[in-house]
Amino acid sequence: MGKAAKSSKANSTAAYPKDESYLQNVIPKRIKLFESIQNEQRVQRLSLSPDPIKIELPNGTIKEGKKWNTRPLDIAKEISKSLASKALIAKVNGVLWDLLRPLECDCKLELFTFDSDEGRDTFWHSSAHILGESLERTYGCKLCIGPCTTRGEGFYYDAFYGDLGLNEDHFKRIESEAAKAVSEKQPFERIEVSRQQALDMFSDNRFKVEIIKDLPEDKTITVYRCGPLVDLCRGPHIPNTSFVKALACTKASSAYWRGDKDRESLQRVYGISYPDRKRLKEYLVMLEEAKKYDHRELGKKQELFFFHSLSPGSCFFLPHGARVCNKLLEFIKRQYWKRGYEEVWSPNMYNMQLWETSGHAANYKENMFVFEIDKQEFGLKPMNCPGHCLIFDHRVRSYRELPLRLADFGVLHRNEASGALSGLTRVRRFQQDDAHIFCRESQIKNEVKGVLDFISYVYTIFGFTFDLKLSTKPEKYIGDRETWEKAETALLEALDEFGKPWEISKGEGAFYGPKIDVSVSDAMKRKFQCATLQLDFQLPQCFDLSYSAEDESRRERPVMIHRAILGSVERMFAILLEHFKGKWPFWLSPRQAMVCPVSYKFQSYALEIRERIHDAGYYVDVDTSDRTIQKKVREAQVAQYNYILVVGEAEANSGQVSVRVRDQPDYQVMTVNDLLAHFKDMVASFQ
């Protein structure tokens, strides 16, 4: 009876009535406008002279083509049928470009398949449009935005549905409609439109209208079409929908329009897609595996942390959770000592004048906690860098002090939207292993190499693999070209000398300096952005920082390097908990040993053993319950104690312990001294 009721409820939810009048009026109107503008642009392009152009491939080969005529896909076909069938996107003079979009001048051309970041991101962005088409067709919703995710695992689409809340009961229908779009092999077609044309096209969708009105006056506005979906989008996209051979919805949740809790409540549907069903199946199996080891569930089971409604987004670390955090911080601090960092403590709140100087007041204030004290505005710090500039500037500095490496574990606060909060991975209150290196331009290369070595050392111990990407000067930047070129050359040389493969991402640097993006992969092959390595020319300029050069009458400006290895300690805690699947390595474990006396008679000996191990600096407990020894051992295994130490008559008489490793069935009899020596070796080798 209960099951039938649940099924009925699910069906009624999934059969939510769609706004047919909206669809019948809006979709034909948009398609008509799109086709009208597209035809005008085709006629205009035909009038342009198809002058010969040279197209240079990454290996130096030159291909001949015709301006406004030759497309990247045509060049792919010349290279090989295999490449043409797999290529998803191109890069023309460093700019991502649709394969079906004609080339406009002499250029350097790169082609990308799904196995590249560029190809994968484009594939998932296009999949978001397929998802959007399905959602609009199925529910008559007003589409908002549909990007690929920042974590590099799929995509989502936000839309406004009125009172409808989506859940897993809706997924089958959404996926079925998406499969139709794929089977129709709908081409992704691109047009450029004026601001007024865009406003006319999307006049029935207030969310798109708001986006259009917020675009800079000189911004080129592009619109893409696949089948019945006409969408405001900067692109680029894959050639057609048939490339997406496998697509699945993975999650549905609520979201606020533009992340503002005071705005409209939207529904967000997440999805994943692949060029074949095998990879989708493997991903979904991995997803199920990951659910078993969700850090939020493991945190409850192991009594590590919890959250409370009276302080949303701020974690309560329980004693065992705090043990892990302290181990992580001690680990980093030991490395700071060896690598020449100086730890500082800085204030949690500052007068808003500081944030005005740094530029955060203009660009980041909505993400800050701001309040009034003595009729002046103050803000809790969301990052440490402006405070570190004050430390550098509090007295005259000499070139002899550089590089100056300042490290800070201070508490940071960021006003994340309540809908964005997610366990330990997205919080409002957190700590970072944050550091800023003040150095001369000539020291950049060696400092960057030092940070890369630091990252490699830490991530190798954690069992992570990682990828490196150099992001270079964007279109809009501060500083002079020569300084940028020197900095980029220093980063490039540091990466080459570091010896690990790396990629270049042209034009993706921050406006204030080039950066190296570091993405780590855990045991389940999921990617995370944790470490930061960012050059900054702006803040030293904003705070007018300087040091005296060899000629003491001459002042020079330092370069600032922002870097973090763990990133947010809370986020790294979550990643490690899932990466180790709840089985902490001994050196990091909050439960290193459990002493289990076989009966009450041997409790006093068990307590003696516990005291010796505790005094040696390890986390050890004693099970003094009246359970059988088998149950005690089993309970210790479930609680993830690394070592289970059984003591009975034989051990008490000989002054030894029977040692069982967490996941092994065998026991080994050892003296306490030998056991402590073994523990010491385990910690020293980070096992």
N, C-alpha and C positions, 0 to 999 in steps of 0.2 A: 504493500500500500504506500509506504513511505517513498519507495523508489519511483513508483508511478507518479506521485505528486511532484517529485523533483524533476522528472523528465518533462512533465507538463509545464512546469514553471520555466524550464530551460527553453522549451519550444516557443512559449509565448514571448519570452524575452528576445529570442533570436528573430522572431517574426514582427519586430517593432515596425510600425508603418513608416514608410519613407515619404518624403515630400515630393510626390510625383510632379506637381505643378512647377516646382523649382527646377527639376530635371528637364521637363519638357520645354520650358522657356529658355533656361540658361545655356544648356549644352548646345543646342542648334545655333543660338546667337553667337556664342564664342567661336564655334567652328566656322560659321559664315564670316565673321570678322577675320579670323586667322587665315582662311583661304584667300580672302580678298587681299590682305596685306602680302601674303606669300606670293600670290600671282604678280602683284606689282613689283616685288623685289626680284622675281625671276626674270621678268621683262627687262628690268633695269640692268640686271647682271648680263643678259644676252647682248646688251648694247655696248658693254665694255670690251676693250680690245684684249684678246687672249694671247698676250705677249708671252714668249718663251721664258721660263724661269728654271733656275737650278735648285735642286733639292738635295741637301747633303745628309747622308745617313750617319749614325754614330761611328761606323767603321771607316768613315771618310769617303765612301762611294758616293758619286754624284749621279743623280737621276734627272732626266729632262722632264719638264712638265709645262703646262699652259696655265697662265694666270686666270683666275676665276673659273677654271674648268677642271683641272686635275685635283683629285681628292686624296687624302691620305690612304683611303681604302684601295685606290687604284695603284698606289705605290706598293702597298702590302701584297696585292695580287701579282705584281711584277717580281717581287722577291720570292714568294712561294704560295701555293694554294693553302698549305697548312697554316701559315701565318695569317693569311686573309680570313681563314675560317675561325681563327682563335682571337685575332686582334679585337680589342674593345674600344680603345681610345688612343689618341695621338697627342704628342706634344710638339708644337710648332714654335721654334725660337723660344723654348722654355715655357710656353703657355699651353695649357690643356686645350685640346681641339677635337671636335667631333670628327669621326672617320669620314662622314658623308659631307662635311663642310668643305667647299672649294678653297684651295690655297690662294693667297693674295699677292705673294711676292717671293723672291728668293728666300730660302729658309733652311734651317736645320730641323730635321724631322726624326722623332722617336716614336716607336709603336709599342703599345703595352697590352699584355694579356692579363688574365685573371690572377696569374701568379705574381704580379707586381702590386705594390701599394696603390699606384695610380689606376691600374685596371680594376682592382678589387673595389676601391672606393667608388669608382664610376659605376661599376656593376651594381653595387648596393644602392647608390643614389637613384639609378634608373629603376631598380626594384621598388624603391619607395614610391615612384610614380605609378608603377603597376598596382601597388597596394592602394595608393590614393584613388586610382581609377575604380578599383573594386569597391572601396568604401563609398565613393560618391555614387556609383551605380546602385549599390545595395541599399544605402541608407539616406541618400539625398542630403548628406551632410555638407557643411561648408568647410572646405579644406583650408588649412592654415600653413604649416610648413612640414616638409618631409625630407630630412637629410639622412646621410649615412651617419652612424653613431661615431662619437669621438673615440670610443674604445676600439674601433676597427672591427666590430662584430655585428654586421648587419645594418639595420636602418629602422626608422619609425616614421609614422605620419600622425601629426596632431590635427584634429578636426573638431568642429562644433556640432553637436548633435541635439541641442536642446536638453531635454530631461533624460535622454538615454544614457545608460552606463554600460559599457562593453565589458565582456568577460570571455572566458574560454569557450562558452557555449556558442559564441558567434563565429569562432575561428573557421569552422568547416565551411560555412557559407562564404566567408570572405575569401578563403583559399580557392574555393571552386570558381568564384567570379574572376579571381586573378589568373587562374589556369586558362580561362577563356581568352583573356587578353594575350597570354603567351601564345596560345594556339593560333591566334589570328595574325601573328608575325607583324604586329603594328610597328611601322617605322617611327623613330624619334625624329621629329622635324623641328627645325629652329627658325625663328624669325626675330628681327629686331624691331622694336616698336617705340613710338614716341610716348612721352608721359601721358598725354591725353588719350592716345589709343589704348594704352594699358588700363587707364581708369574707366574707359568705356567698356572694355572687354570684361573687366571684373567688377563692374558697378554693383552687381548683386551679392558680392562677398565683401563685407566691411573689413574683414581681416586683411585681405589682399590689398584693398584700397589703402589701409593704414600703412602697409609695407611700402606701397608705391609712393605715397606722399612723403615718407621718411627718407626716400632715396635722394642722394645729392642731385642737384639740377643737371650736372654734366654726366651723370651715370648712364651708360648704355643699358637699356632695359631689354631683356630677352624673354621670349615666351616659347615654350616647347609644347608639342602635341604628340600624343600617342593614342591612336584610336579616338574615342569620344572625349578623352581628357585633354583639356587645354589648360596649361598651368604656367603661372609666373615662375621663372626659374633661370638662374644664371648658367646652368649646365656645367660642363658638357655631358653627353649621354652616349650609351652604347648604340650601335646601328639600329637594332629593332628588338622587340620584346621576346623573340624566340630564343635568344641566347640564355634566358633565365629558365633553365630546364626544371629547376626544383625550388619551390618557395614555401615557407611555412610561417605562420604567426607564432610568436613565442610568448608574448605577454601583452596585457592591456592594463592601463593605469590612468589615473586622472592627472591633468597638468593644468597650469594656469597660462593664459595667453601672455606671452612675453615674460613668463616667470613671475608675474605680479599677482600676488594673492588677492588684490582688490579688483582684478579684471575677470573676464569670463572663464568659466571652468570648461576645459576641453577634455576629450578622450584621446589618449595616445596608444596606438597599436604598434608594437614592436614586431619586426620580422627578420628572417634570415633567408638567404637564397644562395644557390650555387649553380654552376654550369652543368652539373650532373647529380643524379639522385643519390649516388654512393656517398658523396661528400656531405650532402645534407643529412643522410642517415647517421654518418659518423659524428657530425656535429650535435645532432639531437641526443645521441647516446652520451656524448660528453656532457651535454647540458643536464641530463638526468643524473649523471655521476656527480656533477658539480652541486646539484640540489642537496645531495646527501651530506655534502660537506660545507653547506652555507655557514659562514662565520657566525651569523646570528643564532642559528640553532646550536652550533658547537659551543658558542659563548655561554648559552644557557646550561647545556649539559655539563660543561666543565667549570661553571660558576666563575667566569672570567670578567664579565661586564654586564651592564644593563642600562636601559634608558628610562627616563621618567617624564611623564607629561608636564611636570612642573618646570622642566628645563629642556625643552625640545632641542634635539641636535647636539646635546652635550652629554658625553658618556660618563657613567659612573664605573670606574675600574675597581673591581673587587680585589681582595688581597692577591689571589692567584694571577689575575690579569695584570695587576701592578708589578708583580714579579717579572713578567715577560717584558713589560715596557722598560723597567729598570735595567734588565739585562741588555736590551737593545741599545739604550742610551749609554750604558757602561762600555759596551763594545765599540760604539762610535767614539766615545771620549778617549779610550785607549789609543785609537787610531789618530785622533787629534794630537795627542801628546807626541806620537811618533812622527807625524807629518807637519808639525810646526804651526798648528792652529792655536789661537788664544781664545778661551771662552769668556764671553761677557754676559752680563745680565742687563736688560734694558726695560724701561717702563712699559706697562700694559696700555696706558692711555696717554694721548697727546692732545694739546690744543690743536684745533683745525688749521691753524696757521702752518703747522708742519706739513699737513696733507695738501694744503694749497701750494706750498713750495715744491713738493714732490710731484704734483700733478694728479694725485689720487682724488682730491676733492672734486676735480672736474670730471674725471673718468671712472671713478670707482666708488663714489660716495653712497650710491644706492645699495652697495654690498657691505657697507660698514654699519656698526652700531654707534649712533651719534646721540649725544645728550648734552644738557646744559649744566655748567657749574659756574657759580658767581657771574651769571649773565654772559658767559662765554661758551662757545661751542667746543666740545671735546669729542674725540672718537677713540674707541678701542682699536688697537692696531690689528690690521688684517695681514700685515707682513712686517718684517724687521728692517728692511733695507733703509728707509728714511732715518730710523733711529741710529743705525750704524754709520750713516753719513754724519750725524751729529757727533758721534764718538770720534770719528776720524778728524773732524773739524774743531774739536774742543781745545786743541793747542796746535802750535806750529809743527809741521811734519817735515822730515828730511828724507831724501832719496835713500838714505842708509836704512830706513825702517821698512822699505818696501822689498818684497811683497808683504803686506800686512793682512793676515788671515784671521778674521773675526767670526767666531762661532757663537750661536745663540739658540737655546732650547726654549725660549720664552713662549708663553701661551698666546695664541692668535685667535681672533674671532672674525668670522665672516657671516654676513646676514643672508644665508642661503634661504631660498623659498621653502616653505614647509613641505610642499609637494616634491621637492628635489631631494629631501633628506633620505638617506638610505643606509641604515646600519652604521658601521664605522667608515664606510667608503665615502660618505658625503655628510659632513657634520658642520656645526657652527663653531664649536670650540675645539681647537686641536693644537698640537705641538709639531714642530718640524726640526730636523737636524739641519737647521738653516745656517749658512755661512756666506760671508762676502769677502772677496779678496780684492784689496786695493793694490794695484801694481802699475808699473810703467808699460808703455806699449811694447818695449823690447822684451818684457818678461811674460807676455801673454802666452806664447807657445809653451814654455816650460810649465807655467801654472795650469794650463789646460791639460797637458800631458799628466800632470800630477793628479788632477781631478779624475781623469779617465782611468788612471791606475787605481785610484781609490774606489771608483764605481766597480771596476772589474773585480777587485779584491773582495768587496762586500757581497756582490751578487754571486760570485763563484761559491762562497761559503753558504749562501742561501740555496744554492742549486738552481739559480735562474740562468737562462741564456738571455742575451740582450742584443738589440740592433741599434745602430747609430745613424743619424741623419744630420747633415750640415745644412742649416737653413740660412740663406744668404740675403743680401740687401733687397728690401721690397721697393715698390715704386715710390712710396712716400717714406722718407727717412730723415733723421736729423744728422748733423755733422757733415764733414766734407768727404767727397768720394775717395780721396787718397787715404784717409784714416780707415775707412771701411775696407778698402782693398788690403791695407796692411793687416787689419784684424782678421779678415777672411783668409788671407794667406797663412797667418799664424795658426788659425784653427785647422786649415787644410793640412799644413805640415805636421801639426800635432797628431791629427788623425792618421796620417800616413805612417808616422813613426810609432804610433801606438800599435799598429800592425793588425788590427781587426778590420774586416771589410766594412765599408760605410757607403752611404748614398748621399747624393746632393739634392737638395730641394730648393731650386732657384726661386728667389723672390719671396720666400716664406719666413724670413727673419722678422723679428720685431722691429718697429720703427726706430728703436733706440740702440739696436745692435744685433749682430749675427748670433746664432745659437746652435747648440748641438742637442737634438732631441734624442732621448734615450728611452726605448720601449723594451720592457722585460717580458719574457714568456715564462709562465709557471709550469708546474708538473702536468697540468691539463691543457697546456699549449694555448692558454688565454693570454692576451697581451694587455699590459698595463703601462701607463706613463707614470713613473715614480721620480727618477732622478731629473735634476734640472742643471743645465750648464749654459748660462746666458751672459754674453758680454753687454755692457751698458755704458754708453757714452753720455746719456742724458742726465742721470741723477748727479754725477759729479759736477756737471754744468749747472744744474738747477740749484745745487747747494754751494756753488762756487768753490769747490774743493781744490786744494793745491798743495804742493810740497816744494821745498827748496831743492834745486838741482845741484850738481857739483859746484857750479858757480852760484854761490848763495844769494846773489842778487837776482837770479832768475827763478821764477816760479813756473812749475809745470802742473798740468792737470792729470790726476790718476785715471786709469781705466778701472772700472768696477766689474767684477765677475760674480754673478749670483750663482750659487750652487747648493744643491741638496742631494743627498744620496738616498736616504730612506724616503724623503718627501715627508708627507704627513705620517707621524708615528702611528696614529690611529688607523690610517688606511693601510700602512705596511703591516700592522698587526693583523688586520683582516685578511690581507693577501697571503701572509705567511701561514695563518691558521688554516686556510683552505688549501694552500700549496702542500702543506705537510699532512693534510686530511685529518687534522686534530691530533696527530702523533708528533708532538714537539721533540726535536732532537735534545739530547741530554743537556747540552750546554745552555740551551734556551728554556728548558722545561720548568714549569712552575711546580711540578710534582716529580721529583727526581728518584725518590726511593720510598718504598713502603715496607716496614718491618712487620712480619706476620708471625706472632708466636702460635705454636700449634695448640697450646691450651693456656689457661689462666696461670698455671704453675710456672710458665716461662716468661710471664709479662715483665718481671723485674729485669731479666736479662735483655729482653727486647728494648726496654726503656734505656738501658745502659748503651746498647748499640745505637739507638736513636740519638742519644746525647753526644756520642763521639762523632757521628756523621754530621750532626747539626753544628757542633763546634768547629768542624773542618770547613764549614761554609756551604753546605748543601741543603736543599729542601727535602726534608724527610719526615714521615709520619709513622705512627704505630697504630695498627688495628687492634684495639683492646676489647672488641666485641666478643660475644660468646658463640659466634658462628663457627662452623667447621673450617678447618684450614683450607679445604677445597673452595669454599665460598669466599673466604678472605682473599685468596689468590685471584679468583675470578673477578671479584669486585675491584681489586687493584688494577687488573688488566683493563677493565671497562673504564676506569677512571684515568687511564693512560699514564700510570706510573712507569717510568723507564726501567726501574729495577725493583724486583720483588724479593725481599730477603726473608727467608723462612728460618725460624729458630726453634729448636726443640731440645731434647735432652742431649743428643750427641753434640750439637753446636754449643750448648751451654757448658758442657764438660770440657770441650776442646778450645773454647774461646773463639769459635769461628761462626760463619754464617753460610747458609745455602743460598746461592745467588741464582735467580732466574731473570733473564732479560725479557722485556715486555712481550715480544711476539715469538719467543722461542720456548719449546716445551722442556728443554733440558735444564738441569740444575748443575751448578758448579760450586764446590765447597771452597771457601777462601777465608783467609784471616782478614780482620778488619783493616789492618795496615795495607795489605795487598789490595783490598777493595778500594780504599781511599786513594792509593797510588793510581789505580785504574781510573777512578773518577777524575783525578787530576789530568791524566792523559786525555781522557775524553773531552774535557773542557778545553784543554790546550789545542787540540786538533779540531775543535768545533764540530764534534760528532753528537 
